[in-house]
Amino acid sequence: MSIYKDYLKQIEERKEQGLHPQPIDGAELLSKIIEQIKDLDNEYREDSLNFFIYNVLPGTTSAAGVKAKFLKEIILGQSIVKEITPSFAFEQLAHMKGGPSIEVLLDLALGNDIAIAKDAAEVLKTQVFLYEADMARLEAAYKAGSAIAKELLESYANAEFFTKLPEIEEKIDVVTFIAGVGDISTDLLSPGGDAHSRSDRELHGQCLFEHNKEQQAELKALQAQHPDKRVMLIAEKGTMGVGSSRMSGVNNVALWTGIKASPYVPFINIAPVIAGTNGISPIFLTTVGVTGGIGLDLKNWVQQKDAEGNTIRDENGDPVLKEEYSVATGTVLTINTKEKKLYNGDTELKDISAAFTPQKMEFMKAGGSYAVVFGKKLQTFASKVLGIDVVPVYAPSKEISIEGQGLTAVEKIFNKNAVGTTPGKTLHAGSDVRVEVNIVGSQDTTGLMTSQELEMMAATIISPIVDGAYQSGCHTASVWDNKSKANIPRLMKFMNDFGLITARDPENKYKPMTDVIHKVLNDITIDDWAIIIGGDSHTRMSKGVAFGADSGTVALALATGEASMPIPESVKVTFKGNMAEYMDFRDVVHATQQQMLTQFGGDNVFQGRIIEVHIGTLTADQAFTFTDWTAEMKAKASICISEDATLIESLEIAKGRIQIMIDKGMDNHLNVLQGLIDIANKRIAEIKSGEKPALTPDANAKYAAEVVIDLDLIEEPMIADPDVNNADVSKRYTHDIIRQLSYYGGTKQVDLGFVGSCMVHKGDMKILAQMLKNVEAQYGKVEFKAPLVVAPPTYNIVDELKAEGDWDVLVKYSGFEFDDSAPKAVARTGYENMLYLERPGCNLCMGNQEKAEPGDTVMATSTRLFQGRVVKDSGEKKGESLLSSTPVVVLSTILGRTPNLAEYKAAVKGINLTQFTPPHKLLVRA
């Protein structure tokens, strides 16, 4: 059967799923389609024409190369297709974004046929995705005297590709749709269990609202009632998009409610309108900007205050909220982009100027942030070649500099890495900054989308200014099923070719590594002044400052080595008192959130800001437990302030782990991993010599807030509870309900325990081993009354545990041990009351492959307590995922219930828990 017949067969199969033909990205299939177009009598000619015109992915896909070449033949008259005139061929090229299309347009513009050259130049004037090779070619032609090249450079220098775009509408009518009450996780918009389909945008679109067909039908009905309005998707009484950046979530919302990006590119929509009572999660809001969308902070429910300005609370101690205005589903509102206000008819509801900064309006005008980033780069290039100053076309970056005010840690990092700012000017929080990125991470369930974004940006190789980049395999580590076998090797091949260090070698030259991406990035970050961009919300390193990002922003960082964002405000966190010996550092992390909320009357001062935690004495592995959790605190990022000796120790550990990767054969032809070791050695030498000590803020830096955590107040293990039965739906599944162990009275049934994810380190595995030995010594045997799933985050940890004897202890008490030579091909649907030693990786925390049994109460070390993530509801009971320290999880599975405090203290006696002593001196620079 021919490749075209195979495609027709696939089309019929997709019809049964209610899907259109899958977009074409392969050269072989498109070549066959072109052959059928040229054959005037071919029975498939009409369909082939439609596929060629409307169903080919743009950018650097192999199909795009074939399409661009055929369009060139048509323009030159070498092929005649009556349905595709030369002018229509130019229009097609204009929508192909870059790569092969730019090469063809430059061929034509710099060719000998003057009429064709002028037409090609007019199209090129609208394009922004030009790369170094394209620019070099244009510069050479200009220097050789080409009038067309001069005309193009002048157009680029004036940024006509941007200035000639239509302005955004002054008034945008929207109709509201409540997607949920309370915080809305990106899992609702793009469930983790559907990660395998993210690169097939139409198929993935079916999972919106977690496949809730009734809710999808309501959305369609609303659109039918209001065909002239855009739908605004809302998180009522909550924040939209918590949990992750998830480009696929924004893509799904745009697919259902947005605007078609191009008539010739299927299933790619832009400009969704998204809102929340408490706004949009910071990393998710960045993703909205990628598509040129609108993200509104509605504040339609407001905390009530008494005459003294204190928050009024109900009998449960929760703030009393009053509805300022209704956004109930079906409400018609108007967004005035000129006044930057939200209206209901003539009634002004809310100032929304924060959603319409000059920079965000540029994203909306250009159809997304990428076009602005590339446009600025292209304008700068053209101006340089022409020897002229850059014309101020784009809104000037906001530069805030306050004389006499010191710098926070994040302000220092941004100033060091900034490009294109006023020379010699020191910038403070609120400034808009373009920065160079040192480390980039791509994970495996978003990586396929990142590879697609790179293709559509026409990028072919990693930016040379990136110190190191890594493609993980951790999110699909639990089950090596057919979906993984089809997707992951293809992803690893693309990323390896692009220049990343990859978890799997495309030619299987080294053993696949499924280490959790955040742990790998934490190791390959070898500079406390680094900026890290990663395709996961838990890109929160304990060295440098790291930002979780959508798959597209990751692609942009890989392609350009840059990222753009405002310098965030910081909240300073310090500690006092002493940590009880029977407590674990995870309890300090939970207590930080609890004490912060108490100190600020329930207001989360961490949200959207940098948490600058003065950790001082914990190495990067242990400190990562804190920085990792800051995603759940809704912070934009976190920075650890360490003492010099501690930072040196962390860098030495990182060097050792990078060397292990080199020894496995994971370094590439650029010797990226060896380069990281060299950078680490240089940094260590700087610290030891005193030339450049560990990063600290200035003593006179200004913070949005300062939080002091009293360790003496942490008297019991702390548990983050999803509070699934709270009468107020908006308070369910947040990470703000932190309870003491005694709240449960030692009676709450626990159906499954999970020790794993990025929140644990080697010490947690040793705690588990010691607890099992203690239980056996106390009772003569170890008997689990609930299953315990253990997934070490890295192979390094497994290897070290084996060398130290602890792994043998775990194996002794386990009923299952992972086997890399025969990985599981099917996800578990049920668990026995025993210990499972699973493959390193995300496992239950990701929830895309394996979950607890529906309705289970899970006690876990992970970070995810969102509805349906780790455990789904059953018909009889809501599933709930409580989050706690390793010893609490282990003891809960042995008892089959939450322990009381006395049982807990007895179980951890003599065990070396993760302890923390606050630094004895102020970690600031005078």
Secondary structure, 3 states (H helix, E strand, C coil): CCHHHHHHHHHHHHHCCCCCCCCECCHHHHHHHHHHHHCCCCCCHHHHHHHHHHCECCCCCHHHHHHHHHHHHHHCCCCCCCCCCHHHHHHHHHCCCECHHHHHHHHHHCCCCHHHHHHHHHHHCCCCECCHHHHHHHHHHHHCCCHHHHHHHHHHHCCHHHHCCCCCCCEEEEEEEEEEECCEEHHHHCCHHHHHHCCCHHHHHCCHHHHCHHHHHHHHHHHHHCCCCEEEEEEECCCEEECCCCHHHHHHHHHHHCEECCCCCCCCEECCEEEECCCECHHHHHHHHHCCCEEEECCCEEECECCCCCECECCCCCECEEECCCCCCCCEEEEECCCCEEEECCEEEEECHHHHCHHHHHHHHHCCHHHHHHHHHHHHHHHHHHCCCCCCCCCCCCCCCCCCCECCHHHHHHHHHEECCCCCCCCCCCCEEEEECCEEEECCCCHHHHHHHHHHCCCCCCCCCCCEEEECCCCCCCCCCHHHHHHHHHHHHHHHHHCCEECCCCCCCCCCCCCCHHHHHHHHCCCCCCEEEECCCCCCCCCCEEEECCHHHHHHHHHHCEEEEECCCEEEEEEECCCCCCCCHHHHHHHHHHHHHHHCCCCCCCCCCEEEEEEECCCHHHHHHHHHHCCCCCCCEEEEEECHHHHHHHHHHHHHHHHHHHHHCCCCCCCHHHHHHHHHHHHHHHHHHCCCCCCCCECCECCCEEEEEEHHHCCCCEEECCCCCCCCHHHCCCCCCEEEHHHHCCCCECCEEEEECCCCCHHHHHHHHHHHHHHHHHHCCCCCCCCEEEECCCHHHHHHHHHHCHHHHHHHHEEEECCCCCCCCCCCCCCCCCEEECCCCCHHHCCCCCCCCCCCEEEECCCCCCCCCCCCCCCCCCCEEEECCHHHHHHHHHHCECCCHHHHHHHHCCCCCCCCCCCCCCCCEC
